Amino acid sequence: MGYRILETDDIPGYLHERGHWADVTDIRVREVSDGNMNRVFLASSADGTRSLAVKQALPWVRVAGPSWPMSPERADAEARAYEQVARVAPDKIPAILGYDADNYALVMEDMSDLEVLRTVLNEGASYGPDTSARIGEFVAQLAFATSDFGMESAQRKALIATSVSPELCKITEDVVLSEPYIEHEHNDWLTELTDLAAAFRADARLRTEVADLRHTFMTSAQALLHGDLHTGSVMVGAREGAPVVRVFDPEFSFVGPIGYDLGLYWANVLVSEQRARELGTLSDHADQLALSWQAFETEFRRLWPTRVDTFFDDAYLDRFLSRVWTDSVGYAGTEIVRRIIGFAHLTDLTTLPDPVPASRRTLLLGRELIVRRGELASPEDIAALVREASLR
């Protein structure tokens, strides 16, 4: 059977055909699509005791429709990423019950009892003690296991070959790592930021540093990445009294620089901090970058003795982690910039009563992270820079 776009009424029969549900009369379905790219359906039993989710990649960007074609094969990348993560960090992703490669559809655990981290933060709640640490561990576990340190050479080469994602990588190369610094139809900003948008396009030093980060993104095949790791791709909550953190939507997954995943998360952390400062609701926001880096570094060092190629000694580990840190800082800056004067803005800022002051501060912070990434050697340095930005 060829690819078909699923509608709400199709889901009961589809789940029955795929062996996920015996009685089609017992299924209640609703569409809960929320992201930019895909359709998502929740199916539950009439008595509410059983539920699961179906996610399908469309042949276009969902929010744009057929005017922006996009290969649904991105779902293959997502399924492969989940398979890799399930081997090393199964507690940090939703349980995957099946993948239908013909229809680019995943059947997975229903996470509707959890909340999207960005929504939680926008509503004024805190991160909690575990969230950012779990994200740091997630990045370390996936990165180590799929790097030359944690995977035999032949397996690594096969992983790289199967994880090539030219179409989605090109989106990142353009939308994040070039378009905000040139005239482009995707770019958008608040009128009050026109001067900064123009200044960034004319800033030769900034453009050179972004070009360097772009080239690293294009050529550095360090490990398998989530590829779109932000507060909108993390679910949080509690089950049986224990905190739960789930990372989802790794459809932009590819083999690239580890610092890109960390940088995306840090950018969102820094934006959420500026929102909280603007609203006077700052709680544990300022600690999150440090917590995620400390957890990443601790977990990567814990895994280091298991490396398959022992030629890389402990002294090299220090150098490697230093490079990951520097890359992460730079990519955090590029993500901040694109989220304010590029494509796809963040509700953290756009829903503020007056988004201009926080947007302006954060945009200038993003530039400093990019051009000074080699000088900013620790989370404390970033914290000092944030304090400076907050005084503007």
LINMOKA-V417350 format. One record per backbone hydrogen bond with DSSP energy under -0.5 kcal/mol. NH is the residue of the N-H (numbers start at 1). CO is the residue of the C=O. E is the energy in kcal/mol with one decimal. If there is no record, write none. Layout:
# LINMOKA-V417350
<<NH | CO | E> <NH | CO | E>>
This chain:
# LINMOKA-V417350
<<6 | 4 | -0.6> <10 | 7 | -1.5> <11 | 7 | -0.9> <11 | 8 | -1.0> <14 | 10 | -2.5> <15 | 11 | -2.9> <16 | 12 | -1.9> <17 | 13 | -2.8> <18 | 14 | -2.1> <19 | 16 | -1.4> <20 | 15 | -2.7> <21 | 15 | -1.1> <24 | 22 | -0.7> <26 | 23 | -1.6> <27 | 24 | -1.1> <28 | 44 | -3.0> <30 | 42 | -1.9> <32 | 40 | -2.8> <33 | 40 | -0.6> <39 | 56 | -2.3> <41 | 54 | -2.9> <42 | 30 | -2.9> <43 | 52 | -2.9> <44 | 28 | -2.5> <45 | 50 | -2.6> <46 | 26 | -0.9> <48 | 45 | -1.6> <52 | 43 | -2.3> <53 | 108 | -2.9> <54 | 41 | -2.7> <55 | 106 | -2.7> <56 | 39 | -2.6> <57 | 104 | -2.3> <58 | 37 | -0.6> <61 | 65 | -0.5> <61 | 68 | -2.2> <62 | 37 | -0.7> <62 | 60 | -0.5> <63 | 36 | -2.1> <64 | 61 | -1.3> <65 | 61 | -2.8> <67 | 64 | -0.6> <68 | 65 | -2.3> <70 | 59 | -2.0> <74 | 71 | -1.2> <75 | 72 | -2.2> <76 | 73 | -1.3> <77 | 73 | -1.0> <78 | 74 | -1.9> <79 | 75 | -2.5> <80 | 76 | -2.5> <81 | 77 | -2.3> <82 | 78 | -2.5> <83 | 79 | -2.1> <84 | 80 | -2.1> <85 | 81 | -2.8> <86 | 82 | -2.6> <87 | 83 | -0.7> <87 | 84 | -0.9> <88 | 84 | -0.6> <88 | 85 | -1.3> <89 | 85 | -3.7> <92 | 89 | -2.0> <93 | 90 | -0.8> <94 | 247 | -0.6> <97 | 95 | -0.6> <97 | 107 | -2.4> <98 | 107 | -1.4> <100 | 105 | -3.1> <101 | 99 | -0.8> <104 | 100 | -0.7> <105 | 100 | -1.9> <106 | 55 | -2.8> <107 | 98 | -2.9> <108 | 53 | -2.6> <108 | 106 | -0.5> <109 | 95 | -2.7> <110 | 51 | -0.5> <111 | 109 | -0.6> <114 | 111 | -2.1> <115 | 236 | -2.8> <117 | 234 | -3.1> <118 | 231 | -1.9> <120 | 116 | -2.1> <121 | 117 | -2.5> <122 | 118 | -2.9> <123 | 119 | -1.6> <124 | 121 | -1.9> <125 | 120 | -2.0> <134 | 130 | -2.6> <135 | 131 | -1.9> <136 | 132 | -2.4> <137 | 133 | -2.3> <138 | 134 | -2.6> <139 | 135 | -2.4> <140 | 136 | -2.1> <141 | 137 | -3.0> <142 | 138 | -2.4> <143 | 139 | -2.7> <144 | 140 | -2.9> <145 | 141 | -1.8> <146 | 142 | -1.4> <147 | 144 | -1.4> <150 | 144 | -0.8> <151 | 147 | -1.3> <156 | 152 | -2.5> <157 | 153 | -2.4> <158 | 154 | -1.9> <159 | 155 | -2.6> <160 | 156 | -2.7> <161 | 157 | -2.1> <162 | 158 | -2.3> <163 | 159 | -1.5> <164 | 161 | -0.6> <169 | 165 | -2.7> <170 | 166 | -2.2> <171 | 167 | -1.3> <172 | 168 | -1.7> <173 | 169 | -3.0> <174 | 170 | -2.1> <175 | 171 | -3.3> <176 | 171 | -0.5> <176 | 172 | -1.7> <177 | 172 | -1.7> <178 | 174 | -1.1> <179 | 174 | -3.3> <181 | 178 | -1.9> <182 | 179 | -1.9> <184 | 182 | -0.5> <187 | 184 | -1.2> <188 | 342 | -0.7> <193 | 190 | -2.5> <194 | 191 | -1.8> <197 | 193 | -2.5> <198 | 194 | -2.3> <199 | 195 | -2.2> <200 | 196 | -2.7> <201 | 197 | -1.7> <202 | 198 | -1.4> <203 | 199 | -0.5> <203 | 200 | -0.8> <204 | 202 | -1.1> <207 | 203 | -2.4> <208 | 204 | -2.1> <209 | 205 | -2.2> <210 | 206 | -2.5> <211 | 207 | -2.2> <212 | 208 | -1.9> <213 | 209 | -2.0> <214 | 210 | -2.8> <215 | 211 | -2.4> <216 | 212 | -2.1> <217 | 213 | -2.4> <218 | 214 | -2.0> <219 | 215 | -1.5> <220 | 216 | -2.6> <221 | 219 | -1.0> <222 | 220 | -1.1> <223 | 256 | -1.9> <225 | 254 | -3.0> <230 | 228 | -1.0> <233 | 230 | -2.1> <234 | 231 | -0.6> <235 | 246 | -3.3> <236 | 115 | -3.0> <237 | 244 | -1.4> <239 | 242 | -2.4> <242 | 239 | -1.9> <244 | 237 | -2.9> <246 | 235 | -2.7> <247 | 92 | -3.5> <248 | 233 | -2.2> <251 | 249 | -0.5> <253 | 250 | -1.5> <256 | 223 | -2.5> <256 | 254 | -0.7> <260 | 257 | -2.1> <261 | 257 | -0.5> <261 | 258 | -0.8> <262 | 258 | -1.3> <263 | 259 | -2.7> <264 | 260 | -2.3> <265 | 261 | -1.9> <266 | 262 | -2.7> <267 | 263 | -2.5> <268 | 264 | -1.8> <269 | 265 | -2.2> <270 | 266 | -2.8> <271 | 267 | -2.2> <272 | 268 | -2.5> <273 | 269 | -1.8> <274 | 270 | -1.8> <275 | 271 | -2.1> <276 | 272 | -2.3> <277 | 273 | -2.5> <278 | 274 | -2.2> <279 | 275 | -2.0> <280 | 276 | -0.9> <281 | 276 | -2.5> <282 | 276 | -0.6> <287 | 284 | -1.3> <288 | 285 | -1.3> <291 | 287 | -2.3> <292 | 288 | -2.5> <293 | 289 | -2.4> <294 | 290 | -2.8> <295 | 291 | -2.0> <296 | 292 | -2.5> <297 | 293 | -3.2> <298 | 294 | -2.5> <299 | 295 | -2.4> <300 | 296 | -2.6> <301 | 297 | -2.5> <302 | 298 | -2.0> <303 | 299 | -1.9> <304 | 300 | -1.2> <305 | 301 | -0.5> <306 | 303 | -2.3> <307 | 304 | -2.2> <308 | 149 | -2.8> <310 | 308 | -0.7> <312 | 309 | -1.3> <313 | 311 | -1.0> <317 | 313 | -1.6> <318 | 314 | -1.5> <319 | 315 | -1.4> <320 | 316 | -2.9> <321 | 317 | -2.8> <322 | 318 | -1.8> <323 | 319 | -1.8> <324 | 320 | -2.2> <325 | 321 | -2.4> <326 | 322 | -2.2> <327 | 323 | -2.6> <328 | 324 | -2.5> <329 | 325 | -2.3> <330 | 326 | -1.9> <331 | 327 | -2.8> <332 | 328 | -2.1> <333 | 329 | -1.6> <334 | 330 | -2.0> <335 | 331 | -2.2> <336 | 332 | -2.0> <337 | 333 | -2.3> <338 | 334 | -2.3> <339 | 335 | -1.7> <340 | 336 | -0.5> <340 | 337 | -1.4> <341 | 337 | -2.7> <342 | 338 | -1.2> <346 | 339 | -0.8> <349 | 346 | -1.2> <350 | 346 | -2.4> <351 | 347 | -1.8> <352 | 349 | -1.7> <355 | 352 | -0.5> <359 | 355 | -2.1> <360 | 356 | -2.8> <361 | 357 | -2.4> <362 | 358 | -2.6> <363 | 359 | -2.4> <364 | 360 | -2.1> <365 | 361 | -2.1> <366 | 362 | -2.4> <367 | 363 | -1.7> <368 | 364 | -1.9> <369 | 365 | -2.2> <370 | 366 | -1.7> <371 | 367 | -2.6> <372 | 368 | -2.2> <373 | 370 | -0.7> <375 | 372 | -1.8> <376 | 372 | -1.6> <377 | 375 | -1.1> <382 | 378 | -1.6> <383 | 379 | -2.6> <384 | 380 | -2.1> <385 | 381 | -1.9> <386 | 382 | -2.5> <387 | 383 | -2.1> <388 | 384 | -2.1> <389 | 385 | -2.4> <390 | 386 | -2.3> <391 | 387 | -0.7> <391 | 388 | -1.0> <392 | 389 | -1.3>>
